[in-house]
Amino acid sequence: MTNSICRKKSRVSDYILKVLIYISASLSILLLACIVGFVFFKGIGSVNLAFLTTEPSTIKGTFGIAGNIVNTLYIIGLTLLIATPIGVGSAIYLNEYAKPGRFVRMIEFTTETLAGIPSIIFGLFGMVFFGTTLGFKYSILTGALTLTIMVLPLITRNTQEALKTVPDTYRSGALGMGATKWYLIRTILLPSAMPGIITGVILAVGRIVGESAALLFTAGSGYLLPKTAAGALNKIFESGGTLTIQLYLSMSKAKYDQAFGIAFVLLTIVLLINILTKYLAKKFDVNLKA
Amino acid sequence: MTNNKANTFSIIGSMKTKSKVEKSAQVVFTTCAFFAVLAVFSITLYMIINGAPALSKVGISDILFGTVWKPTASEPFYGILYVIMTSIIGTFLSILIGVPIGLFTAIFLAEVAPKKLAGIVKPAVELLAGIPSVIYGLLGLLLLNPIMYQWELLIFKNDPDHQFTGGANLISAVIVLAIMILPTVINISESALKAVPRHLKEASLALGGSHIQTIFKVMIPAAKSGIVTAIVLGVGRAIGEAMAISLVSGSSVNMPLPFNSVRFLTTAIVSEMGYASDLHREVLFTIGLVLFLFIMIINLLLTKVLKKGEKENDK
């Protein structure tokens, strides 16, 4: 052996792999920077007050996304209204009531499965089940019901994680003082798990805002603003395209300025949601330590 | 995972009056939990009810192994073999590109990068996961397709048989898919690498292994099940993606060759469901059913991998 043990033998394969690691990492980072940068750069020119606050008019030849923004809000609201109670309830059952066994395994397996089904399948199912069988046709309600199934696993899982972090001493303490289980859930578990539930809900909002394939054949592509109070109520039975759907339609019609304007708005929303979840997660961590 | 150590029992008689509320609360929560089961069951049922009839009407082999897709012709053909092949090959290629890049980036984040840099890059990768798929499609259409078109013009300059696609081809779709699975692969592999027990790494370093050797010969094998999970989830995301590639991949059904305009299982549904009727529509549901079967197989694989990983961790 001529090699000294004090001098490390440098290996060629180490260098190659290290270079590959750096190339891949910079590629990933560059990609993200390019995507975000390009969308902001191209989109910012199309976004102005009229773009955000009017609906498209063929007579005036103008374009605006106010109708799509309202539709998106409707779908977010309606979906969360249905999905949050079911998702939270399901998590409470799994974490607080269920005894390990076949039924629980089945629920967990199906929740996993739901999370893995691609949105186009949800779209097809929503179209035939809510649209045709239940007769809601192309409407915001159909879209919201379809998305409810889609975001259910997200809310269930996040609530479950949050419930798991509630110390067992809270439970035994409350029960030991004579509280009933429902009282325990209502006054102790749910408030303690609230940050987790909210995180789940915000993630669900992010998913809804970005969703397109599941909505194309369920919520349709209406873009008009409701004009009266009754119209605002009836809106949920009418077709309404979200921002993503309008983006897709604009893109198919080769109106790229509009498309980039909408992409700009979407990306801003996604960014805000990202920051919000980060902030909540941090706050949640602090609560745990305290 | 359940907390049943705290069973409800009371020595006080007031239990009786409260038991109604208690019972109904339990029933309500159980019903909520049952929703997921109900949803998966009815989705499966509806996909079969709507997708199966066309199989018998057109003939199983004519649909699954036919290569001619002319659903609106006076003498229609409903062969989806090329569509299925496109989805499989497209997914495979995008995994082939996306997984190595993703895995190396995960290694970078977990092991190589200084903490501060990783603290910036990680949220950025999470942001990448949240970008709506239509935006990827928009960028693919405006950035990738023109480049592909240039290449196409160059390669097929002297080929009179080639149908020019304007750059909307399999390669463009594969690149978009590869980018879209990156965040999934990066995030899950990174947490798998971070979960590798410290003593394994330290033992390898103490024995004189270099950092890179330790990563590739000790940590990656130890994080195997997490990395496989990342790949399987990536496959699921790639095969199920619709809107991002529907315009990028072209608009006609062809053999999945790099510069051909192709249709995936998902994009066939997206682009034709709007105007399809009768048998054409039913065949589109059959395509949905095929996609659904693929996804179910992937899901089963995933649960197997996860279970195996759990067992290994228990050892």
HADDOCK unambig.tbl for C-alpha pairs under 7 A between the chains (distance, minus, plus):
assign (segid A and resid 14 and name CA) (segid B and resid 212 and name CA) 5.75 0.50 0.50
assign (segid A and resid 21 and name CA) (segid B and resid 104 and name CA) 4.88 0.50 0.50
assign (segid A and resid 21 and name CA) (segid B and resid 105 and name CA) 6.33 0.50 0.50
assign (segid A and resid 21 and name CA) (segid B and resid 108 and name CA) 6.11 0.50 0.50
assign (segid A and resid 24 and name CA) (segid B and resid 101 and name CA) 5.03 0.50 0.50
assign (segid A and resid 24 and name CA) (segid B and resid 104 and name CA) 5.93 0.50 0.50
assign (segid A and resid 24 and name CA) (segid B and resid 105 and name CA) 5.65 0.50 0.50
assign (segid A and resid 25 and name CA) (segid B and resid 104 and name CA) 6.78 0.50 0.50
assign (segid A and resid 25 and name CA) (segid B and resid 105 and name CA) 4.45 0.50 0.50
assign (segid A and resid 25 and name CA) (segid B and resid 108 and name CA) 6.44 0.50 0.50
assign (segid A and resid 32 and name CA) (segid B and resid 128 and name CA) 6.40 0.50 0.50
assign (segid A and resid 86 and name CA) (segid B and resid 32 and name CA) 4.95 0.50 0.50
assign (segid A and resid 87 and name CA) (segid B and resid 32 and name CA) 6.99 0.50 0.50
assign (segid A and resid 89 and name CA) (segid B and resid 29 and name CA) 4.83 0.50 0.50
assign (segid A and resid 89 and name CA) (segid B and resid 32 and name CA) 5.43 0.50 0.50
assign (segid A and resid 89 and name CA) (segid B and resid 33 and name CA) 6.75 0.50 0.50
assign (segid A and resid 90 and name CA) (segid B and resid 29 and name CA) 5.82 0.50 0.50
assign (segid A and resid 90 and name CA) (segid B and resid 30 and name CA) 6.83 0.50 0.50
assign (segid A and resid 90 and name CA) (segid B and resid 32 and name CA) 4.75 0.50 0.50
assign (segid A and resid 90 and name CA) (segid B and resid 33 and name CA) 3.81 0.50 0.50
assign (segid A and resid 92 and name CA) (segid B and resid 29 and name CA) 6.70 0.50 0.50
assign (segid A and resid 93 and name CA) (segid B and resid 29 and name CA) 5.22 0.50 0.50
assign (segid A and resid 93 and name CA) (segid B and resid 30 and name CA) 5.81 0.50 0.50
assign (segid A and resid 93 and name CA) (segid B and resid 33 and name CA) 6.38 0.50 0.50
assign (segid A and resid 95 and name CA) (segid B and resid 1 and name CA) 6.88 0.50 0.50
assign (segid A and resid 95 and name CA) (segid B and resid 2 and name CA) 4.94 0.50 0.50
assign (segid A and resid 95 and name CA) (segid B and resid 3 and name CA) 6.40 0.50 0.50
assign (segid A and resid 96 and name CA) (segid B and resid 2 and name CA) 6.34 0.50 0.50
assign (segid A and resid 96 and name CA) (segid B and resid 3 and name CA) 5.87 0.50 0.50
assign (segid A and resid 96 and name CA) (segid B and resid 4 and name CA) 6.86 0.50 0.50
assign (segid A and resid 98 and name CA) (segid B and resid 2 and name CA) 6.99 0.50 0.50
assign (segid A and resid 107 and name CA) (segid B and resid 33 and name CA) 6.85 0.50 0.50
assign (segid A and resid 107 and name CA) (segid B and resid 34 and name CA) 6.83 0.50 0.50
assign (segid A and resid 107 and name CA) (segid B and resid 36 and name CA) 6.51 0.50 0.50
assign (segid A and resid 107 and name CA) (segid B and resid 37 and name CA) 5.83 0.50 0.50
assign (segid A and resid 110 and name CA) (segid B and resid 36 and name CA) 5.94 0.50 0.50
assign (segid A and resid 110 and name CA) (segid B and resid 37 and name CA) 5.53 0.50 0.50
assign (segid A and resid 110 and name CA) (segid B and resid 40 and name CA) 6.24 0.50 0.50
assign (segid A and resid 111 and name CA) (segid B and resid 36 and name CA) 5.71 0.50 0.50
assign (segid A and resid 113 and name CA) (segid B and resid 299 and name CA) 6.31 0.50 0.50
assign (segid A and resid 114 and name CA) (segid B and resid 40 and name CA) 6.60 0.50 0.50
assign (segid A and resid 116 and name CA) (segid B and resid 236 and name CA) 6.99 0.50 0.50
assign (segid A and resid 116 and name CA) (segid B and resid 299 and name CA) 6.90 0.50 0.50
assign (segid A and resid 117 and name CA) (segid B and resid 295 and name CA) 6.57 0.50 0.50
assign (segid A and resid 118 and name CA) (segid B and resid 240 and name CA) 4.82 0.50 0.50
assign (segid A and resid 118 and name CA) (segid B and resid 241 and name CA) 6.92 0.50 0.50
assign (segid A and resid 120 and name CA) (segid B and resid 242 and name CA) 6.78 0.50 0.50
assign (segid A and resid 120 and name CA) (segid B and resid 266 and name CA) 6.93 0.50 0.50
assign (segid A and resid 121 and name CA) (segid B and resid 288 and name CA) 6.62 0.50 0.50
assign (segid A and resid 125 and name CA) (segid B and resid 43 and name CA) 6.10 0.50 0.50
assign (segid A and resid 125 and name CA) (segid B and resid 46 and name CA) 6.71 0.50 0.50
assign (segid A and resid 149 and name CA) (segid B and resid 39 and name CA) 6.93 0.50 0.50
assign (segid A and resid 171 and name CA) (segid B and resid 6 and name CA) 6.70 0.50 0.50
assign (segid A and resid 172 and name CA) (segid B and resid 6 and name CA) 5.70 0.50 0.50
assign (segid A and resid 175 and name CA) (segid B and resid 8 and name CA) 6.95 0.50 0.50
assign (segid A and resid 178 and name CA) (segid B and resid 10 and name CA) 6.95 0.50 0.50
assign (segid A and resid 181 and name CA) (segid B and resid 8 and name CA) 6.74 0.50 0.50
assign (segid A and resid 181 and name CA) (segid B and resid 22 and name CA) 6.94 0.50 0.50
assign (segid A and resid 182 and name CA) (segid B and resid 22 and name CA) 5.92 0.50 0.50
assign (segid A and resid 182 and name CA) (segid B and resid 25 and name CA) 6.61 0.50 0.50
assign (segid A and resid 210 and name CA) (segid B and resid 131 and name CA) 6.93 0.50 0.50
assign (segid A and resid 210 and name CA) (segid B and resid 132 and name CA) 4.23 0.50 0.50
assign (segid A and resid 210 and name CA) (segid B and resid 133 and name CA) 7.00 0.50 0.50
assign (segid A and resid 211 and name CA) (segid B and resid 132 and name CA) 6.68 0.50 0.50
assign (segid A and resid 212 and name CA) (segid B and resid 243 and name CA) 6.96 0.50 0.50
assign (segid A and resid 213 and name CA) (segid B and resid 242 and name CA) 6.56 0.50 0.50
assign (segid A and resid 213 and name CA) (segid B and resid 243 and name CA) 6.01 0.50 0.50
assign (segid A and resid 244 and name CA) (segid B and resid 134 and name CA) 6.62 0.50 0.50
assign (segid A and resid 248 and name CA) (segid B and resid 134 and name CA) 6.37 0.50 0.50
assign (segid A and resid 251 and name CA) (segid B and resid 138 and name CA) 6.81 0.50 0.50
assign (segid A and resid 263 and name CA) (segid B and resid 135 and name CA) 6.18 0.50 0.50
assign (segid A and resid 267 and name CA) (segid B and resid 131 and name CA) 6.70 0.50 0.50
assign (segid A and resid 270 and name CA) (segid B and resid 130 and name CA) 6.49 0.50 0.50
assign (segid A and resid 270 and name CA) (segid B and resid 131 and name CA) 6.71 0.50 0.50
assign (segid A and resid 274 and name CA) (segid B and resid 127 and name CA) 6.76 0.50 0.50
